């Protein structure tokens, strides 16, 4: 299935190469495939720095610090929202701090690419309704899925 993935770069600290754009699309597409999303889906990704994601984290979550990724699902409690004109599922927006991803990759001892892929997969699962903050059981399920998706994509630590 052909998915539409928009990527917008709003930061200047880390170069956004064609390879990074391809990796982001691969991670998102892999997560959607793993979750058996058969309809065409649309996801928007905005790449930012720590200062911008800090502002968004404070504005939307009342958390006064930068984070690595934020997910803004388009669906409400009744389920996914399909744009009838386009015939695709509008899943929502991902905001990814490349600056924080680079810091975490160094902290965790794996590649920047692996960290970006992980954060994209993590965020897609949030867009699909998973929430690791609900319970320990939900957290285990979500993190197991993340690792399985990355394994399927051949993106390892």
C-alpha positions in Angstrom: 0.0 0.0 0.0 1.3 3.5 -0.9 1.4 5.8 2.1 1.9 9.5 2.0 4.6 10.8 4.3 5.4 14.5 4.4 8.7 15.5 5.9 9.4 19.2 6.8 12.7 20.3 8.2 12.5 23.2 10.7 15.9 23.0 12.2 19.5 23.8 11.1 21.6 21.8 13.5 21.7 18.4 11.8 21.7 17.9 8.0 18.6 16.2 6.7 20.1 14.0 4.0 18.1 12.0 1.4 19.2 8.9 3.3 17.7 10.2 6.5 14.4 11.1 4.7 14.4 7.5 3.3 15.0 6.0 6.7 12.1 8.0 8.3 9.8 6.8 5.5 11.0 3.2 5.9 10.4 3.2 9.6 6.9 4.7 9.3 6.0 2.4 6.5 7.4 -0.6 8.4 5.3 0.2 11.5 2.1 0.6 9.4 2.8 -2.7 7.7 3.5 -4.5 11.0 0.2 -3.1 12.3 -1.6 -4.3 9.2 -2.8 -0.9 8.1 -4.0 -1.9 4.7 -5.6 1.5 3.6 -3.3 4.3 2.3 -2.3 6.4 5.2 -1.0 9.9 5.6 1.6 11.0 8.2 3.3 14.4 8.5 6.8 14.6 10.1 8.3 17.8 11.3 12.0 17.8 12.2 12.9 20.3 14.9 15.6 21.2 17.5 15.4 20.9 21.2 14.3 24.5 21.7 11.2 24.1 19.5 10.2 20.7 20.9 10.6 22.1 24.4 8.1 24.9 23.4 5.6 22.3 22.0 6.1 19.9 25.0 5.2 22.8 27.4 2.3 24.0 25.3 0.7 20.6 24.7 1.7 18.5 27.7 2.6 21.1 30.4 6.1 19.5 30.6 8.8 22.1 30.8 11.7 20.4 29.1 12.6 19.1 25.7 11.6 15.6 24.6 12.6 13.4 21.7 9.4 13.0 19.9 5.7 14.2 20.1 2.8 12.5 18.4 -0.4 14.3 17.5 -3.0 11.8 16.4 -5.8 13.0 14.1 -8.3 10.4 15.4 -10.6 10.8 18.3 -12.0 8.1 20.5 -14.2 6.8 17.7 -11.3 5.7 15.6 -9.1 6.7 12.7 -10.1 9.6 10.5 -10.3 8.9 6.7 -10.1 11.8 4.3 -12.8 10.9 1.9 -11.5 13.2 -0.9 -8.1 11.5 -0.8 -9.3 8.0 0.3 -6.5 7.8 2.9 -6.3 7.5 6.6 -5.1 10.7 8.1 -3.1 9.4 11.1 -1.6 12.6 12.3 1.7 14.5 13.0 5.0 13.5 14.3 7.4 16.1 15.7 10.9 14.8 16.0 13.9 16.6 17.7 16.9 15.6 15.6 19.1 17.3 18.2 17.6 15.1 21.0 17.8 12.0 18.8 21.5 12.6 18.3 22.1 13.1 22.1 20.2 9.9 22.9 22.0 7.8 20.2 25.3 8.8 21.9 23.9 8.2 25.4 22.5 4.7 24.4 25.6 3.7 22.3 23.9 3.1 19.0 23.6 5.0 15.7 21.8 8.3 15.1 19.9 6.4 12.3 18.7 3.7 14.7 17.5 6.3 17.2 15.6 8.2 14.5 14.0 5.0 13.2 13.1 3.9 16.8 11.5 7.3 17.5 9.5 7.2 14.3 8.2 3.7 15.0 7.4 4.7 18.6 5.4 7.8 17.4 3.5 5.8 14.7 2.3 3.4 17.4 1.1 6.4 19.4 -0.7 7.7 16.3 -2.4 4.3 16.1 -3.6 4.6 19.7 -0.9 2.8 21.8 0.0 4.6 25.0 2.9 3.3 27.2 1.9 5.7 30.0 -1.4 3.9 30.7 -0.1 0.8 32.3 3.0 -1.4 32.7 1.3 -4.0 30.5 0.6 -1.5 27.7 4.2 -0.3 27.9 5.5 -3.8 27.6 3.3 -4.5 24.6 4.3 -1.2 22.9 8.0 -1.7 23.4 7.9 -5.3 22.2 6.2 -4.2 19.0 8.8 -1.4 18.5 11.6 -3.9 18.7 9.9 -6.4 16.5 9.3 -3.7 13.8 12.9 -2.6 14.0 14.1 -6.2 13.7 11.9 -6.7 10.6 13.4 -3.6 9.1 16.9 -4.8 9.9 17.6 -1.9 12.1 19.4 -3.2 15.2 21.5 -1.7 18.0 
